[in-house]
Every structure is written in structure tokens, then in C-alpha cells.
Amino acid sequence: MPDSPIETSTVTVQVVTDVTPELVAGVARLIPQLSASAPAPSEGELADIVGSPGATLFVSRFEVEPHPIVGMLTLVVYRIPTGIHAVVDDVVVDERARGAGCGTALVSAALEHARKVGARYVDLTSRASRSAANRLYVRMGFEERNTNVYRYRQP
């Protein structure tokens, strides 16, 4: 059972530029809501993400005290022979803050950033079981692609 809902107000989105104890704790709180099997990244791993020229980590907050991190999204941008490729990954909003605009704000910020760096398309994948997230993506203009997604697990 989730804790009581977080009091909401205007949502703000920030690009993470520094790894702080608050960031480490916020990400550690969000990752289990995204994946039951992935461990939360360490401070050093978060520093690698934040310091990567191809990755942008966004966090969302409400403009109420104490401004806790209530969502995150990673945008990965890289150049390939066919152009600049952008991928949204690891989108999660705290279950107590869902439905209050955090996901929309995060995705909008990522799309704007991708546009500014020249990406013509932005891709993402989402499990079918994440019905609210899938509705959000469609509402924001994402179109389902007829493609196969494969995963290779390293031995």
C-alpha cells in the first residue's frame, strides 16, 4: 500500500548537473517502483550518468516544501550514420505523485532537449503492463512502431 499522496502544486523539471545525497536517495526510492530486479545506482554510477555527454538525467519536483524528487527520466542522445538518435529510458514517477503531471512534464522536457540537439525522432519502449505510462506516451504524440525489440543477456 503506498504512503499517502504527496501534496501537489506546480511541477518543475530540472536537468541534473550534480550528484547529491538527495539525488542518490531519490533515485534509490524510485528505482524499485520502476524495476523489481534492477538495483539502485550508486553515487559513483550516478556520477557516470550525469557526467556522460550522451545522457541527460531529468528529475521532477513539486513546488511545495520540502521539494522532494518525485520523478526521473533519462534521455540518451548519440550520433549514428543515419543521424542523431534520441531514446527516452527509465521513466518513473513516485506512485504517490502519479496523475499530477510529473510524467508529462518530464517527457516534455526530454522532447524539447532532443529537439534542441537535432534529434528528428525520439524512441522509447514501455512494458504493456504499464498502461498509464503507455496512455501518456500516446497522448504526447508517440506512435507505436511495428518493430521487434530483442535483448541479448551477457553470459
C-alpha positions as CSV (number, residue, x, y, z in Angstrom):
1,M,0.0,0.0,0.0
2,P,1.6,3.3,-1.0
3,D,2.1,6.1,1.5
4,S,-0.4,8.9,1.5
5,P,-0.4,11.1,-1.7
6,I,2.2,13.9,-1.9
7,E,0.6,17.3,-1.8
8,T,0.9,18.7,-5.3
9,S,1.3,22.1,-6.9
10,T,3.2,23.2,-9.9
11,V,5.6,20.6,-11.3
12,T,9.2,21.6,-12.1
13,V,11.7,19.7,-14.0
14,Q,15.5,20.1,-13.7
15,V,18.5,18.7,-15.5
16,V,20.7,17.0,-13.0
17,T,24.2,18.5,-13.0
18,D,25.5,17.4,-9.6
19,V,25.2,14.2,-7.7
20,T,23.9,15.0,-4.2
21,P,22.9,12.8,-1.3
22,E,19.3,13.9,-2.1
23,L,19.6,12.7,-5.7
24,V,21.1,9.3,-4.5
25,A,18.2,8.8,-2.0
26,G,15.6,10.0,-4.5
27,V,16.8,7.6,-7.2
28,A,17.0,4.8,-4.7
29,R,13.4,5.4,-3.8
30,L,12.2,5.5,-7.4
31,I,14.1,2.6,-8.9
32,P,12.1,-0.2,-7.1
33,Q,9.0,1.4,-8.5
34,L,10.4,1.0,-12.0
35,S,12.1,-2.4,-11.8
36,A,11.9,-5.2,-9.3
37,S,15.2,-6.6,-10.4
38,A,17.4,-3.6,-11.0
39,P,19.5,-2.3,-8.1
40,A,19.6,1.5,-7.5
41,P,22.7,3.1,-8.9
42,S,25.5,4.0,-6.5
43,E,26.7,7.6,-6.1
44,G,29.6,6.8,-8.5
45,E,27.2,5.3,-11.1
46,L,25.0,8.3,-10.9
47,A,28.1,10.5,-11.4
48,D,29.0,8.5,-14.5
49,I,25.5,9.1,-15.9
50,V,25.5,12.8,-15.0
51,G,29.0,13.2,-16.5
52,S,28.2,11.4,-19.7
53,P,28.0,13.7,-22.7
54,G,25.3,11.5,-24.2
55,A,23.0,11.1,-21.3
56,T,20.8,13.7,-19.6
57,L,19.1,12.9,-16.3
58,F,15.9,14.9,-15.6
59,V,14.2,15.0,-12.2
60,S,10.8,16.4,-11.3
61,R,9.6,18.0,-8.1
62,F,6.5,19.8,-6.9
63,E,6.9,23.4,-5.8
64,V,5.9,22.7,-2.2
65,E,8.3,22.3,0.7
66,P,10.4,20.3,1.0
67,H,10.6,19.8,-2.8
68,P,11.3,16.1,-2.9
69,I,12.3,14.4,-6.1
70,V,9.1,12.7,-7.3
71,G,10.1,11.5,-10.8
72,M,13.0,10.9,-13.1
73,L,13.8,10.3,-16.8
74,T,16.9,9.6,-18.7
75,L,17.4,10.9,-22.3
76,V,20.2,9.3,-24.3
77,V,21.3,11.1,-27.4
78,Y,24.0,9.8,-29.8
79,R,25.1,10.2,-33.4
80,I,24.8,7.3,-35.8
81,P,25.3,7.2,-39.5
82,T,21.7,8.0,-40.2
83,G,21.5,11.0,-37.9
84,I,21.1,11.9,-34.3
85,H,19.3,9.3,-32.3
86,A,17.4,10.0,-29.0
87,V,16.0,7.5,-26.6
88,V,13.9,8.0,-23.5
89,D,14.6,5.5,-20.8
90,D,14.0,4.8,-17.1
91,V,10.9,7.0,-16.7
92,V,9.4,6.7,-13.3
93,V,7.1,8.8,-11.1
94,D,6.6,8.1,-7.4
95,E,3.4,6.2,-7.1
96,R,2.1,8.8,-4.6
97,A,2.6,11.5,-7.2
98,R,1.1,9.8,-10.3
99,G,-1.6,11.6,-12.2
100,A,-0.4,15.0,-11.2
101,G,1.5,16.0,-14.3
102,C,5.0,14.8,-13.4
103,G,5.3,12.3,-16.3
104,T,4.0,14.8,-18.8
105,A,6.5,17.5,-17.5
106,L,9.4,15.0,-17.6
107,V,8.6,13.8,-21.2
108,S,8.0,17.3,-22.4
109,A,11.4,18.5,-21.1
110,A,13.1,15.5,-22.7
111,L,11.4,16.1,-26.1
112,E,12.4,19.7,-26.0
113,H,16.0,18.9,-25.2
114,A,16.1,16.3,-28.0
115,R,14.7,18.9,-30.5
116,K,17.3,21.4,-29.5
117,V,20.2,18.9,-30.1
118,G,18.8,18.0,-33.5
119,A,17.1,14.6,-33.0
120,R,14.4,14.1,-35.6
121,Y,12.8,11.2,-33.7
122,V,12.7,10.2,-30.1
123,D,12.2,6.5,-29.3
124,L,11.2,4.7,-26.1
125,T,10.0,1.3,-25.0
126,S,7.4,0.6,-22.3
127,R,6.1,-2.7,-21.0
128,A,2.5,-3.3,-21.9
129,S,1.6,-3.7,-18.3
130,R,2.4,0.0,-17.7
131,S,-1.0,1.1,-19.1
132,A,-1.0,4.6,-17.6
133,A,2.5,5.3,-18.9
134,N,1.5,3.9,-22.4
135,R,-1.5,6.2,-22.4
136,L,0.7,9.1,-21.5
137,Y,3.1,8.4,-24.4
138,V,0.3,8.1,-26.9
139,R,-1.3,11.3,-25.6
140,M,2.0,13.1,-26.0
141,G,2.3,12.1,-29.7
142,F,4.4,8.9,-29.6
143,E,3.3,6.3,-32.1
144,E,3.6,2.6,-31.7
145,R,6.1,1.2,-34.2
146,N,5.8,-2.1,-35.9
147,T,9.3,-3.4,-34.9
148,N,10.8,-6.2,-32.9
149,V,12.7,-5.5,-29.8
150,Y,15.4,-8.0,-28.9
151,R,17.6,-8.4,-25.8
152,Y,20.8,-10.3,-25.5
153,R,21.8,-11.3,-22.0
154,Q,25.5,-11.5,-21.5
155,P,26.6,-14.9,-20.2
